Amino acid sequence: MEVIGGKWKVLILWALHEHPCRRFGELRRLLPGITEKVLASHLRELEADGVVHRVSYDEVPPRVEYSLTEDGKRLNDALQPLAAWGRERPTTRGPEEKAGQGLSGGPGDRPGADGSG
């Protein structure tokens, strides 16, 4: 679970699944609201965990591309049922959850659920 912990890692993995082999700036545009610092940090962590592959080209200006490793692709496949579950959940929450009495981890806890990104 540590591999996908945090607000952005699953979204980064999904962006690389939907748009394979992307440069840093392209990934940042695909993930509105993420800062450069957070994206760089998460990409380093995902690379260290073996789910993202980084290729640096010896060019001027420097070019670096990110893609999913086979483990990263398998991880995304494993996350598919969770994504389907999230899409099937109602977007409104009951009054007890809105009052803070519901269980945590509901649909409002995922990035973008409240419109803030």
C-alpha positions as CSV (number, residue, x, y, z in Angstrom):
1,M,0.0,0.0,0.0
2,E,3.0,2.3,0.6
3,V,3.6,2.3,-3.2
4,I,0.3,4.0,-3.9
5,G,-0.1,6.0,-0.7
6,G,-0.8,9.7,-0.9
7,K,-3.1,11.9,-2.9
8,W,-1.3,11.8,-6.2
9,K,0.4,8.5,-6.8
10,V,-2.6,6.6,-8.1
11,L,-3.4,9.5,-10.4
12,I,0.2,9.6,-11.7
13,L,0.0,5.9,-12.4
14,W,-3.3,6.3,-14.2
15,A,-2.0,9.2,-16.3
16,L,0.9,7.1,-17.4
17,H,-1.5,4.3,-18.2
18,E,-3.7,6.6,-20.3
19,H,-0.8,8.5,-21.9
20,P,2.3,6.2,-22.0
21,C,5.8,7.6,-22.2
22,R,5.3,11.2,-21.1
23,R,7.6,14.0,-20.2
24,F,7.5,15.8,-16.8
25,G,5.7,18.9,-18.1
26,E,3.2,16.8,-20.0
27,L,2.4,14.8,-16.8
28,R,2.1,18.0,-14.8
29,R,-0.5,19.3,-17.3
30,L,-2.4,16.0,-17.1
31,L,-2.6,16.4,-13.3
32,P,-4.1,19.9,-12.6
33,G,-3.3,21.0,-9.0
34,I,-0.1,19.0,-8.5
35,T,3.0,21.0,-7.8
36,E,6.3,20.4,-9.5
37,K,7.9,19.4,-6.2
38,V,5.2,16.8,-5.4
39,L,5.3,15.4,-8.9
40,A,9.1,15.1,-8.9
41,S,9.1,13.5,-5.5
42,H,6.4,11.0,-6.3
43,L,8.0,10.1,-9.6
44,R,11.3,9.4,-7.8
45,E,9.4,7.2,-5.2
46,L,7.5,5.4,-7.9
47,E,10.8,4.8,-9.8
48,A,12.4,3.5,-6.6
49,D,9.5,1.2,-6.1
50,G,9.9,-0.2,-9.6
51,V,6.6,0.8,-11.0
52,V,7.7,3.8,-13.1
53,H,10.6,3.7,-15.6
54,R,12.6,6.9,-16.2
55,V,14.6,7.4,-19.4
56,S,17.0,10.4,-19.6
57,Y,18.1,11.4,-23.2
58,D,21.5,13.0,-23.7
59,E,20.1,16.0,-25.6
60,V,20.1,19.8,-25.3
61,P,17.7,20.7,-23.8
62,P,17.6,17.7,-21.6
63,R,14.7,15.3,-22.2
64,V,13.4,12.8,-19.6
65,E,10.4,10.5,-20.3
66,Y,8.4,8.4,-17.8
67,S,6.5,5.2,-18.5
68,L,5.1,2.3,-16.5
69,T,7.2,-0.8,-15.9
70,E,5.6,-4.2,-16.2
71,D,5.0,-4.0,-12.4
72,G,3.4,-0.6,-12.9
73,K,1.0,-2.0,-15.5
74,R,0.1,-4.9,-13.3
75,L,-0.5,-2.5,-10.4
76,N,-2.9,-0.5,-12.6
77,D,-4.7,-3.7,-13.6
78,A,-5.1,-4.5,-9.9
79,L,-6.5,-1.0,-9.2
80,Q,-9.1,-1.4,-12.0
81,P,-11.8,-2.9,-9.7
82,L,-11.2,-0.2,-7.2
83,A,-11.7,2.5,-9.9
84,A,-14.9,0.7,-11.0
85,W,-16.2,0.7,-7.5
86,G,-15.5,4.4,-7.1
87,R,-17.3,5.2,-10.4
88,E,-20.4,3.2,-9.2
89,R,-20.6,4.9,-5.9
90,P,-23.2,7.7,-5.5
91,T,-21.7,11.2,-5.7
92,T,-23.8,12.5,-2.8
93,R,-23.3,11.5,0.8
94,G,-25.9,11.0,3.5
95,P,-26.4,13.6,6.3
96,E,-24.6,11.5,8.9
97,E,-21.5,11.5,6.7
98,K,-21.7,15.2,5.9
99,A,-21.8,15.8,9.7
100,G,-18.6,13.9,10.1
101,Q,-20.2,10.9,11.7
102,G,-19.6,8.6,8.7
103,L,-16.7,6.4,8.0
104,S,-13.6,7.9,6.5
105,G,-12.4,6.8,3.1
106,G,-15.6,7.6,1.3
107,P,-15.8,9.1,-2.2
108,G,-15.2,12.6,-0.9
109,D,-11.7,11.6,0.2
110,R,-10.4,11.1,-3.3
111,P,-8.7,14.0,-5.2
112,G,-11.1,16.0,-7.2
113,A,-14.3,14.7,-5.5
114,D,-15.0,18.1,-4.0
115,G,-13.9,20.0,-7.1
116,S,-10.6,21.2,-5.6
117,G,-8.4,18.8,-7.6
